[in-house]
Amino acid sequence: MQDMKKIIERINILKTELDAVILAHNYQRPEVQDIADFTGDSLGLSQQVVNSDADVIVFCGVDFMAESAAILSPEKIVLLPEKDAGCPMAEMVDVISLDDEKKKHPDAAVVCYVNSSALIKAQSDICCTSANAIDVVNSLEEDEVIFVPDKNLGNYVAGFTDKMIYSWDGFCPTHHQMRGHDVIKAKEEHPDALFLAHPECRTEVLDLADEVLSTTGMLNYAKKSDAKEFIIGTENGLLHRLSKENPEKKLYYVSEFTICTNMKITTLESVLDALENMQYVITVPEDTRLKAKEALDRMLAVKRTM
């Protein structure tokens, strides 16, 4: 293993030479988050791509995130440091199966969580994030919605709309593994802590939450809240940024096993390799890109009502 200081120095040199910017998801390794120019959730980082003047984007996340960046900014070079950094939930839906579901419900709109491939976005009417899913669904004229690929988020949204929701049978393995008894145990160990849960969690977990929030929502809530202790119901990588931004507050995870191995595959070495070798370039075929961008643009046009 190379000396970390030398790796970071080399990364910074190459960033300048290549006019590159490094983006890291909130679930990445702490050291990867620390060398990033921007850290955030998947869509927030893609929006940073749009607003950035950089020629090269190093996206430290998983494949669908880099695809979203390529969809929104096709003129830029988007690099994914680890080519095998995939998303199990995104892989739980495919075009053929989705097409079959659309035939079963011809009057339904297809709402696609951004945690999905470019091909699935291209087959959808509109995208959503965990933060705006309720607003997106309620903005639609249709009374029926096929919600892909996360059944937990879809079931959560169903509680805030009069529309019929057909939730796809997909899930995030990291969030789905959390159970109610894990939360109860954490609350018993930390009785003064508020429990913040991500809407990708099971209903039994969300029912125990003080607040249900996206990762960005958790970051904002922790900053503004007068509470001094929080149990964080999402991938454990978020605690790094939460701790940096709230050094005076106590933070606990629900389980030490709430870790996404796909998010942790990216290392400083792979970031350096990406810059030195300009690998791995993520592109989206133009016909797919244009259709997927329409779904993303429709989402961005929805105004928040909550």
N, C-alpha and C positions, 0 to 999 in steps of 0.2 A: 504494500500500500504506500502510495506516495505521501510525502509530508503535506498535511492539510493546508498549512500556511502557503506553501509553494503552489498548491493547486488553486487556491483562491486568488493568489497574485496573478497566476497565468490566466485564469478565467476573466479577471478584470481587464487584463491587457487585451485579450481577444475580443471582449465586448466592445472596447473602444475601436479596435482595428476593423471589426466587422459591422460596426453600427448596430449592435445587438442589444436586446433587452431580455431579461430573464423574469419569467412569471412562475410563481409557485402556488399550488393549491394549499389550502389550510391544513390538509392532511399529510403533506409531505414531511420528510425527516426534518428535524429542527435545523440542522446545518444547511440544508437546501433552502429552507424558508429564509434563513439569515443572509444568504448571498443573493436573494431575489430582489429585483427592483420593485416588484409589486407582489403582494400575497393576498389571496382572496378566494371566493368561490368560483365555480367554473364559468358562469356567465359574466360575472364581474371582471374576471381576467380577460375574457374575450373582448369585452368592451374596452379594456385597457389597450388591447391590440388595435382597435379601431382608432383610438385617440393618440396612439403612439406614432412618432415620426421615424422610428427605427426601421431598418431594412430587414433585420433578422429577429425572429421571435423564438426564444427557447422556452418551450412550454413544459414545465415540470408538473406533470399530472398524468392522466390516462388518455387513451387515444381519442375518445369522443370529444374531449376538451380541445385538443389540438385541431381536430376536424372543425369544431365550431369557429376557432380562430381563422382557419383557412377559408371557411365559408364567408365570414364577415370581411376578411381582408385578403383576397386572392392575390393581390399584387406583392404581398410580403412573403418571405421565406419562413415557414413555420417548421421548427425542429422539435421532435419528440425524443428526448435523450435515451429512453429505453423503448425499443420497438415492440417489446412484449408487454408493455404496461396497458393492459386492457381493463374493461369494466364488466364483471360478471353479470350485473343487472342489465346493462345495455345489450349483452349477448343473449338475453332471454327472450328477445322478440326479433322476428325476421319478417321480411317483406311479404313472403307467401302466406304466412300465418296471419299477418295483419290484414292482408287482402281478403282472406277467408272470413275474418271477423267483421270486416266492413260489409261484406255481402249479407251477413246475418242481421246487421243493423244498418240498413241503407240510409236511414234518416239521421243517423248519429254523426256528430262532428268528431274528428280524431284529435285529441289533445295529447301532445307528446312532451313528456318531461325532457328537459335538455340533456339529461343523462342517457343519451341514446345516440345511435349512429347517424351519420349524415343521410344514409338511405332511408331510415325510418323517419327522420325529420322531413325528408322530401315527400313522403307518403302521408304526411299529417296536415291538418288544416291550420294548426297553431301550436306553438311550443309554450312551455311554462317552466318556471323554476319552483323550488320548494317555497319560496317567499311569496310568489304571486299566483300560485296555482288556483286558489279560490277566486281571485279576481278574474283570471283568464276564463275559467269555466263559466262564471256568472255573466261574462261579457258576451257570450255566444247567443245567437238567435235560436239555435237548435235546442230541443228539450231533452235530447239524448246525447251522451258523450261516451266514446270509447277512450279510456284513459290508459296510456302505455308509458313505460313498461312496469311501473311500480305500483303494486296493489295496495301497499300500505299508505302511500301518499294519496292514491285514488280513493281509498276508503276514508281517509281523513277529510278530503275535500267533500265527499258525499254528505258529511255532517253539516255542511255550510251552504248547501244549495238545494233547490227543489228539482233539479234536473236528475234524470236517471243516469247513473254512472255505471258503466260496464268496465270494471277494473281488470286489467291484464294480470295474469298470474305470474308476475315477476317481482323481484325484491332485491334489495341490497343485502348480501350475506352478512356484512359487518353490522348493519343496524338490526337486521332481522334476528340475529342471534341473541340480542338483549331480550330478557324476559322480565315479567312483572316481579318475580321473586328476587331478581338481581337488584332492581330498583328499591324494593322494600328493605333489602339488606343494607344497601347504601344509605338509605334514609335513617335506618336504625343506628348506623355507625356515625352519621353526621346529621343529627336531628335539627340543627339550626340552619342547614343548607337548603337553598331553593333548588328544585330539580328542573333543568332545562332540557327538553327533548326535541330531537329532530323528527320531522313528520315522516321520515322513511322508517321509523320504528313501528313495531306492532301496536295495535290498538290498546292492548293490555298495558303497554308501557306509556303510551300517550295519556291514558286515563289517570295515570299517577303524576303527571307533570304539572308543575306550577305554571310553566309557559311552554308552548310548542313553537319552535323557532328554527329558521334556517341557520347555517353557520354564521352568516353575516348578522342575522338577527340576534344570535347569542352574543356575538362580540359587542354589538351596540347595547344590548340589554345589560350586560355585565358592567359596562362603563357607567351607564346612567343609574343603575339600581343602587339603593342605599344598603342592600344586603351585602354581607361580608363573606358569605360562603355559598358555593354553588356546586351541585353535582351535574356534570355535563354528559348528556345522553347523545353522544355522537362519537365519531372516530376520534381516538385519543390524541391524534396529532394536533387537534385544535387547541389543546391545553397549552401548547408552547406559546402560541400567539396570545392567548388569553392571559397567561402568566406575565408576559412581557408588558401587556397593556394595562394589567391590573395587579401590580406587584404587592399591593397591600391586602389583596383578597385571597381567600383559601379556595382552591379548586380541586375537585375530586372527579375521577371517572367512575362510571357505573361498574365497569369490569376491566381488568387489566388485559383481557383478551379482545377488547373492541378495537382491533387493528386491521386495517386494509393492507394486505401484503402487496397488492398491486400499486398502491400509493407509495409504499416504502421501497419499491424496487429502484427508484431513481436515487443516485448518489452524487456526491461532488465529482467523482471520477467520470461518471457518465455524462454529466453536464459539460465537463472539460472535453471529453471525447466528441460530444455533439458539436462543440464550437471548432475544435481542431479539424474535424473531418467533415463538417457540415452534414451531419447525420442526425436523425433519420428524418428526411423531408416528408411532410404530410401534405398531400394534395387531395382535392375532391373534384371528380369529373364535372365539367361546367354545367351539364344539364341537371345533375343531381344538386350541385351547389346552388343554382338559381332557385330550384323548388324548395330546398331546405331554407334558404335565406328568406323566402316569402313567409314561411312559418315562423321564423325568428322575428322578422320585421313586424308581423301581426301581433306577436307577443309584446314587443317593445312599444307598440302603439296603445296598448291597454293601460288605462289610468288606474292607479290604485284607489280603492274605495274604503280600505280599512286602515 
